[in-house]
Each structure stands twice: as C-alpha cells, then as structure tokens.
C-alpha cells in the first residue's frame, strides 16, 4: 500500500505543494509547529533516511535549504530548523521549520489542525519566495 506521502504526490490526497521536481516535492505539514512548516519528500518511497542513496540525499538537502531560505524571507523567523524523525510515516521526509524558539523543534507543539485556507495562504506566500515561484 502506498504511503500517505505517495498518495499526496500522486494527487490521490490533497496537499499544499510549494516545490516539485523530478526527485522530490515539498508540501506544507497539516500539523505544523509553525506557519510554513514544510516537508521535503522524495518521490521514491524509502522508509529510513539511512537508506536514501547519497545523490538523492544531497538533492533533498539542497531543496530543504532552498525552502528554508524562502521561509526566512516569507515568515521572518530568526532561524530555520531541520528534523528527520521518521516515526510517523514510513516514507523519508525532512521537516523544515521556521523557528522563533527552541520549542519550535518539538512535535509536542504541533497544531492538531489548521484551516485549509490558512495552509493555502502560507503555501502561496512561501511559493512567492521560491525560485520557481
């Protein structure tokens, strides 16, 4: 059975896309810790990040840096953090999170739900600061 991320990538489930290329996508988290919290996800389902081929791992990091720079411009946090957790979905993904404090790296502070219009507005703002946007 495909992962929830594969279903989003294939448009079988909705997602707020901010980046797409041949190797990966970046979508907004539906349970963000901060506005603009994005997930960089390889198109290929790879469960554990240690199994990601080095060339793809490098590509994911470059996209995470690009998204992080756009988050800095769009949301003006003092920092952007990066987490690779891997417990919630068996499909490698990088959490790129605007940080206003160290608590912004705690999943305990994730919002349980966000209105779709808020996610859409954050995605639009973030895309406007990305090179492809």
ChimeraX commands (.cxc) that place a marker at each C-alpha (Angstrom):
marker #1 position 0.00,0.00,0.00 radius 0.5
marker #1 position 1.40,3.44,-0.87 radius 0.5
marker #1 position 2.40,5.81,1.91 radius 0.5
marker #1 position 0.31,8.87,2.66 radius 0.5
marker #1 position 3.06,10.95,1.03 radius 0.5
marker #1 position 2.92,8.87,-2.16 radius 0.5
marker #1 position -0.85,9.38,-2.22 radius 0.5
marker #1 position -0.34,13.15,-1.89 radius 0.5
marker #1 position 2.42,13.17,-4.55 radius 0.5
marker #1 position 0.10,11.21,-6.89 radius 0.5
marker #1 position -2.75,13.63,-6.12 radius 0.5
marker #1 position -4.88,10.90,-4.58 radius 0.5
marker #1 position -4.97,13.03,-1.40 radius 0.5
marker #1 position -4.84,16.82,-1.20 radius 0.5
marker #1 position -1.62,18.61,-0.36 radius 0.5
marker #1 position -0.28,22.15,-0.30 radius 0.5
marker #1 position 2.68,21.87,-2.65 radius 0.5
marker #1 position 5.40,24.51,-2.56 radius 0.5
marker #1 position 8.08,22.67,-4.59 radius 0.5
marker #1 position 8.14,19.91,-7.18 radius 0.5
marker #1 position 10.92,18.46,-9.28 radius 0.5
marker #1 position 11.79,15.05,-10.69 radius 0.5
marker #1 position 13.30,13.84,-7.41 radius 0.5
marker #1 position 11.15,15.28,-4.64 radius 0.5
marker #1 position 8.36,17.55,-3.52 radius 0.5
marker #1 position 7.90,19.95,-0.63 radius 0.5
marker #1 position 4.47,20.20,0.94 radius 0.5
marker #1 position 3.19,22.00,3.98 radius 0.5
marker #1 position 2.61,19.95,7.10 radius 0.5
marker #1 position -1.06,19.61,8.03 radius 0.5
marker #1 position 0.10,19.62,11.67 radius 0.5
marker #1 position 2.60,22.47,11.60 radius 0.5
marker #1 position 4.70,23.50,14.53 radius 0.5
marker #1 position 4.96,26.97,12.97 radius 0.5
marker #1 position 3.28,28.57,9.95 radius 0.5
marker #1 position 5.17,27.49,6.86 radius 0.5
marker #1 position 6.40,24.16,8.33 radius 0.5
marker #1 position 7.26,22.17,5.20 radius 0.5
marker #1 position 8.11,18.55,4.47 radius 0.5
marker #1 position 10.66,17.70,1.77 radius 0.5
marker #1 position 9.75,14.23,0.50 radius 0.5
marker #1 position 11.45,12.07,-2.14 radius 0.5
marker #1 position 9.11,10.81,-4.84 radius 0.5
marker #1 position 10.53,7.31,-4.27 radius 0.5
marker #1 position 9.23,5.61,-1.15 radius 0.5
marker #1 position 12.23,4.97,1.07 radius 0.5
marker #1 position 11.33,4.11,4.65 radius 0.5
marker #1 position 14.52,5.03,6.55 radius 0.5
marker #1 position 16.62,8.07,5.71 radius 0.5
marker #1 position 19.79,6.00,6.13 radius 0.5
marker #1 position 18.72,4.03,3.05 radius 0.5
marker #1 position 18.42,7.10,0.81 radius 0.5
marker #1 position 21.08,6.96,-1.93 radius 0.5
marker #1 position 23.72,9.68,-1.41 radius 0.5
marker #1 position 22.85,11.59,-4.59 radius 0.5
marker #1 position 19.16,11.76,-3.61 radius 0.5
marker #1 position 20.06,12.66,-0.02 radius 0.5
marker #1 position 22.12,15.57,-1.34 radius 0.5
marker #1 position 19.21,16.69,-3.52 radius 0.5
marker #1 position 16.80,16.58,-0.56 radius 0.5
marker #1 position 19.19,18.74,1.47 radius 0.5
marker #1 position 19.56,21.30,-1.36 radius 0.5
marker #1 position 15.77,21.54,-1.65 radius 0.5
marker #1 position 15.45,21.82,2.16 radius 0.5
marker #1 position 17.96,24.70,2.09 radius 0.5
marker #1 position 16.07,26.39,-0.73 radius 0.5
marker #1 position 12.76,26.03,1.12 radius 0.5
marker #1 position 14.41,27.23,4.35 radius 0.5
marker #1 position 15.75,30.36,2.65 radius 0.5
marker #1 position 12.25,31.07,1.32 radius 0.5
marker #1 position 10.82,30.55,4.83 radius 0.5
marker #1 position 13.32,33.11,6.17 radius 0.5
marker #1 position 12.11,35.64,3.59 radius 0.5
marker #1 position 8.41,34.83,3.87 radius 0.5
marker #1 position 7.94,34.38,7.63 radius 0.5
marker #1 position 10.98,36.24,9.02 radius 0.5
marker #1 position 11.98,33.76,11.74 radius 0.5
marker #1 position 15.40,34.19,13.37 radius 0.5
marker #1 position 16.27,30.60,12.35 radius 0.5
marker #1 position 15.00,27.67,10.31 radius 0.5
marker #1 position 15.37,24.19,11.78 radius 0.5
marker #1 position 15.59,20.78,10.18 radius 0.5
marker #1 position 14.37,17.47,11.63 radius 0.5
marker #1 position 14.46,13.97,10.20 radius 0.5
marker #1 position 12.28,11.91,12.52 radius 0.5
marker #1 position 10.72,9.06,10.58 radius 0.5
marker #1 position 8.33,7.56,13.11 radius 0.5
marker #1 position 5.01,8.87,11.89 radius 0.5
marker #1 position 5.12,7.89,8.18 radius 0.5
marker #1 position 7.30,5.12,6.68 radius 0.5
marker #1 position 8.48,7.39,3.85 radius 0.5
marker #1 position 11.59,9.53,4.39 radius 0.5
marker #1 position 10.87,13.23,4.83 radius 0.5
marker #1 position 12.68,16.28,6.12 radius 0.5
marker #1 position 10.81,18.74,8.34 radius 0.5
marker #1 position 11.89,22.30,7.50 radius 0.5
marker #1 position 10.52,24.55,10.25 radius 0.5
marker #1 position 10.63,28.32,10.76 radius 0.5
marker #1 position 11.93,28.74,14.34 radius 0.5
marker #1 position 11.16,31.53,16.77 radius 0.5
marker #1 position 12.46,29.49,19.72 radius 0.5
marker #1 position 13.82,26.06,20.55 radius 0.5
marker #1 position 10.26,24.83,21.24 radius 0.5
marker #1 position 9.65,25.05,17.52 radius 0.5
marker #1 position 11.62,21.82,17.20 radius 0.5
marker #1 position 9.21,19.92,19.45 radius 0.5
marker #1 position 6.45,17.90,17.83 radius 0.5
marker #1 position 4.55,18.34,21.11 radius 0.5
marker #1 position 3.93,21.91,19.91 radius 0.5
marker #1 position 2.40,20.86,16.57 radius 0.5
marker #1 position -1.09,22.13,15.86 radius 0.5
marker #1 position -3.76,19.43,15.80 radius 0.5
marker #1 position -5.46,21.05,12.82 radius 0.5
marker #1 position -5.19,24.16,10.70 radius 0.5
marker #1 position -7.95,25.54,8.48 radius 0.5
marker #1 position -7.22,24.73,4.80 radius 0.5
marker #1 position -7.37,28.42,3.88 radius 0.5
marker #1 position -4.52,29.16,6.33 radius 0.5
marker #1 position -2.40,26.42,4.79 radius 0.5
marker #1 position -3.22,27.69,1.29 radius 0.5
marker #1 position -2.21,31.26,2.23 radius 0.5
marker #1 position 1.06,30.06,3.80 radius 0.5
marker #1 position 1.81,27.92,0.74 radius 0.5
marker #1 position 1.16,30.85,-1.60 radius 0.5
marker #1 position 3.41,33.16,0.42 radius 0.5
marker #1 position 6.17,30.56,0.59 radius 0.5
marker #1 position 5.96,29.80,-3.16 radius 0.5
marker #1 position 6.28,33.52,-3.90 radius 0.5
marker #1 position 9.75,33.43,-2.27 radius 0.5
marker #1 position 10.97,30.29,-4.04 radius 0.5
marker #1 position 12.99,30.39,-7.28 radius 0.5
marker #1 position 10.26,28.52,-9.15 radius 0.5
marker #1 position 7.53,30.72,-7.61 radius 0.5
marker link #1:1,2 radius 0.2
marker link #1:2,3 radius 0.2
marker link #1:3,4 radius 0.2
marker link #1:4,5 radius 0.2
marker link #1:5,6 radius 0.2
marker link #1:6,7 radius 0.2
marker link #1:7,8 radius 0.2
marker link #1:8,9 radius 0.2
marker link #1:9,10 radius 0.2
marker link #1:10,11 radius 0.2
marker link #1:11,12 radius 0.2
marker link #1:12,13 radius 0.2
marker link #1:13,14 radius 0.2
marker link #1:14,15 radius 0.2
marker link #1:15,16 radius 0.2
marker link #1:16,17 radius 0.2
marker link #1:17,18 radius 0.2
marker link #1:18,19 radius 0.2
marker link #1:19,20 radius 0.2
marker link #1:20,21 radius 0.2
marker link #1:21,22 radius 0.2
marker link #1:22,23 radius 0.2
marker link #1:23,24 radius 0.2
marker link #1:24,25 radius 0.2
marker link #1:25,26 radius 0.2
marker link #1:26,27 radius 0.2
marker link #1:27,28 radius 0.2
marker link #1:28,29 radius 0.2
marker link #1:29,30 radius 0.2
marker link #1:30,31 radius 0.2
marker link #1:31,32 radius 0.2
marker link #1:32,33 radius 0.2
marker link #1:33,34 radius 0.2
marker link #1:34,35 radius 0.2
marker link #1:35,36 radius 0.2
marker link #1:36,37 radius 0.2
marker link #1:37,38 radius 0.2
marker link #1:38,39 radius 0.2
marker link #1:39,40 radius 0.2
marker link #1:40,41 radius 0.2
marker link #1:41,42 radius 0.2
marker link #1:42,43 radius 0.2
marker link #1:43,44 radius 0.2
marker link #1:44,45 radius 0.2
marker link #1:45,46 radius 0.2
marker link #1:46,47 radius 0.2
marker link #1:47,48 radius 0.2
marker link #1:48,49 radius 0.2
marker link #1:49,50 radius 0.2
marker link #1:50,51 radius 0.2
marker link #1:51,52 radius 0.2
marker link #1:52,53 radius 0.2
marker link #1:53,54 radius 0.2
marker link #1:54,55 radius 0.2
marker link #1:55,56 radius 0.2
marker link #1:56,57 radius 0.2
marker link #1:57,58 radius 0.2
marker link #1:58,59 radius 0.2
marker link #1:59,60 radius 0.2
marker link #1:60,61 radius 0.2
marker link #1:61,62 radius 0.2
marker link #1:62,63 radius 0.2
marker link #1:63,64 radius 0.2
marker link #1:64,65 radius 0.2
marker link #1:65,66 radius 0.2
marker link #1:66,67 radius 0.2
marker link #1:67,68 radius 0.2
marker link #1:68,69 radius 0.2
marker link #1:69,70 radius 0.2
marker link #1:70,71 radius 0.2
marker link #1:71,72 radius 0.2
marker link #1:72,73 radius 0.2
marker link #1:73,74 radius 0.2
marker link #1:74,75 radius 0.2
marker link #1:75,76 radius 0.2
marker link #1:76,77 radius 0.2
marker link #1:77,78 radius 0.2
marker link #1:78,79 radius 0.2
marker link #1:79,80 radius 0.2
marker link #1:80,81 radius 0.2
marker link #1:81,82 radius 0.2
marker link #1:82,83 radius 0.2
marker link #1:83,84 radius 0.2
marker link #1:84,85 radius 0.2
marker link #1:85,86 radius 0.2
marker link #1:86,87 radius 0.2
marker link #1:87,88 radius 0.2
marker link #1:88,89 radius 0.2
marker link #1:89,90 radius 0.2
marker link #1:90,91 radius 0.2
marker link #1:91,92 radius 0.2
marker link #1:92,93 radius 0.2
marker link #1:93,94 radius 0.2
marker link #1:94,95 radius 0.2
marker link #1:95,96 radius 0.2
marker link #1:96,97 radius 0.2
marker link #1:97,98 radius 0.2
marker link #1:98,99 radius 0.2
marker link #1:99,100 radius 0.2
marker link #1:100,101 radius 0.2
marker link #1:101,102 radius 0.2
marker link #1:102,103 radius 0.2
marker link #1:103,104 radius 0.2
marker link #1:104,105 radius 0.2
marker link #1:105,106 radius 0.2
marker link #1:106,107 radius 0.2
marker link #1:107,108 radius 0.2
marker link #1:108,109 radius 0.2
marker link #1:109,110 radius 0.2
marker link #1:110,111 radius 0.2
marker link #1:111,112 radius 0.2
marker link #1:112,113 radius 0.2
marker link #1:113,114 radius 0.2
marker link #1:114,115 radius 0.2
marker link #1:115,116 radius 0.2
marker link #1:116,117 radius 0.2
marker link #1:117,118 radius 0.2
marker link #1:118,119 radius 0.2
marker link #1:119,120 radius 0.2
marker link #1:120,121 radius 0.2
marker link #1:121,122 radius 0.2
marker link #1:122,123 radius 0.2
marker link #1:123,124 radius 0.2
marker link #1:124,125 radius 0.2
marker link #1:125,126 radius 0.2
marker link #1:126,127 radius 0.2
marker link #1:127,128 radius 0.2
marker link #1:128,129 radius 0.2
marker link #1:129,130 radius 0.2
marker link #1:130,131 radius 0.2
marker link #1:131,132 radius 0.2
marker link #1:132,133 radius 0.2
view
